[in-house]
């Protein structure tokens, strides 16, 4: 763990906007407070950008675009690799900072640093592998040249729940492709991104290539950027409703868009599943990040033959979870991000109980200075309960049952979302069937965690479009250009 104190670390985190290679105050000197959700204390006051500040950030990205696109891929690659190495050197500092501003347990924060930094390494390697093709057209009258060009200035909007990984997952492929960026981290957890940008400055990212602002008036600052004709790419991670609004704005200038939106992940446990493995999987898939993840298991759908035994095993594990501030030894459940999150979790639990569910453990908010909610297990959740259709984003595990494979699949697919699904079965052929039948962009087959920098992350239906990570990730920041040349031998 880090040897640096909380106060020493916070003193190193920038509080200003980063525009055109300079740390600057917001217009009028406005600031907004960042709180520790475990205590309610103010961690730091940071610059609160105005629409004018946002446009300055875009101006800088536009001005730097041509030079950055012309920068040799190896230079872009080396910068990203240096950033990876530096983040790894500061692993404990980044982890502590995330725990302070977001609340996740320190061990999980260390895991996020490892995961998030991998995008820097992965895309440092992809930067030098942007390719095209050359060939003779079928008629033999000419030659086809296909090249991939940087899309151009990109606006990246990140969520609060994974402050480092969501920043690196967007910034790394954009820079690797030759795109300049404007980044807007969530106001609830901006400190990690600001600290990361300080690292990018340190390893040699040129002025104007990366610009970052924080703001408490997101729509007022973002809308003019999204509708500016100079912007060519929008990447957003957040709620489906906000994503839809941004996509409507993006149509004005036909922006390339990547949208990683809401989820309602099913976790299917079949009668032949290894229950111990399934319990291990659901504990990670549900309670990782205190349940505040779009990939969290939202609906645990268990075959009726093993539902009672599964619920008993899960409840024993959940009762043993330690609740507290993420910096404390052995804590696995930290605070939710704010009071709204606590209220929502409680409303969903009470609604499910009113409609026939049973609380096996937990089921209420904890009366303290922070925003804590007890890790909860519900069983007998019925169709029609709001928890079956709404994303929980909290430490609440809800169990419903099914009797046949077809019924289980129907329940799993009965949602407007399609980000990820989890399936536990020892039947190989059933697993193969579920790959094709589950309406999701990702699937964990006997696995509770699947995110990896080398794999394409994204969903279908109302969970969004586009992919982040993998070979596919850099393509989101590249446009295809086709050139026809005459037959050189004619």
C-alpha positions, 0 to 999 in steps of 0.5 A: 500500500501507499506510504504517502499520506492522504493530505500529501497525496491530495496536495499533489493533485491539480485543481485547475483546468488543463488547456493547451498545455497550461493549468489555468483557473476557470472563468471567474475563478469558480470552483466546485467541491469534491467529497469523500463519500465515506465521510462527507468531508470535502477533499478538494475544491477544483475549477468549475469550467464555464462554456467559454472554458470548454470552447478554449479547450476545443480551440486548443485541440483543433489547433494541435490536431494536424501536428499530432496526426503527423507525429510518427506512430512510434513517437505516439507509441513511446509516449503512451508506453511511458505513461503506462510505466509512470502510472505503474510506478504511482500505482499506490497513489492512484489507488488511494486517490480513487478510494478517497474520491469514489469510495471503493476498497483499496484492494479493488482500486489497485486492481483498477490501476492495473486494468486501467493502465493496460489500455495505455500499454495495449494502445501503445502497441496498436499505434504502430499497427495502423494499416491499410491495403493495396490491391488491383480492382476486379476489372484490372483497370486500376489500383485500390488504396485503403488508408486509415486516417485520424478522425480528428478532435474528439470529446471524451466524457467519462463516468464517476465509477471507474475514474482511471480506467474510463479515462485511459480506455478513451484517451489511449486509443484516441492518442494512438490513432492521432486524435487530439482530445478534450476530456470531461471527467465526472464532477463527483470523481475528477481528481484521478483524471486530473492526476493522470493528465499531470502524468501525461504532461510529464511524459511529453504529450504536446500542448493542446493534444490533451485538454481537460476541464471539470464542470458542475454545469455539464450540459451548458458546457458540453452542448456547444462543444458537441455541436461545434463543426470542428469536433469530429468524434464523441465518446460517452460512458454513462446513462442511456438517457444522457447518451440519447440526448448527446446522440441527438446533438451529435447528428447535427454534424454527423459525429462519429459516436461511441456510446457505452450506456446502461446495463441490466446484466443477467447472471444465469445459473443452471442446474448443472452448474458448479455452485461454488464457482457460481457463487464465487463468480456472482460475488465478483460480478455483483459486489465489485465496485460496491455494485456500481458498475454497468457490468454488475450482475443485476438479475441473478436468474437461478434454476429452481432445482438449485435456487435454495442452495445457491441463495444459502451459499451466497447469503453466508458470503454476503453476511461476512462482508466487512463494511467501512471506509475503503482505506480500512483493512479488510473492507469489501463494501465501501460507500455508495457515491452519494445520497441519491444512490442510497435512496435508489437502492433502498427504493428498489429493495422496498419495491421488490419486497412489496411485490413478494420478495424476501430479504435474506440479509441487509436491506437498509441504509446505514445511519452514519456520516457516509453514504453506506448501504448494507450488502443485500440478498433478495430472493423470490423476486417476482416479474414486475418488480422494478429491480428486474428492469432498472439498473441497481448500481448498488450492493443488492443481489436479487434472485429469481428462478426459472425451470427450463433453459428456454425460460431462463433465456427469455427472462435474461433477454427480457430487457431493453439493455444488452451490455453483458450476461453471465452464464454458469453451466457445466454443459459445453453445448448449452454454453455454446447455445447461450453465446448465440442466444443471449442478446448481449455484446459481451458474455462471461461463460463460467467467469464473473469478470471479463473486462480486459484491455485486449478485448472489445468492450461494448453492448447492443440494444439500449446499452450503446454502440461502438467498442472500447479496447481490443483491436476494435478500440482504435478503429473508433478513432480512425476513418477509412479513406479509399483512393483509386489510381489508374493501372500503372501498366496500362 
